[in-house]
Amino acid sequence: MQDQIRRILVSHGKMSVDAMSVDSSVDLYELGLTSHASVNVMLALEDEFDIEFPDTDLKKSTFATVDSLAAVVGRLVPA
């Protein structure tokens, strides 16, 4: 799942570094992720995993790290 998330970050995150090579706990906003890009990441994740982010997860901390994204997506993906 983290590899899929990282590929989406590469395609939609518009960060200054390659998301495939960063530590999963590094703050993505410090690497150049913007709030606008995080919306694109969210939409791509919803398409990729066939999920919908609830309003309670639409906050900066959800998109701050690969780990936090994986935790939320993992919770939303049907078993």
Buried (B, 14 or more C-beta within 10 A) or exposed (E): EBEBBBBBBBEBBBBEBEBEEBEBEBEBBEBEBEEEBBEBBBEBBBEBBEBEBEEEBEEEEBBBBBBBBBEBBEEBEEE
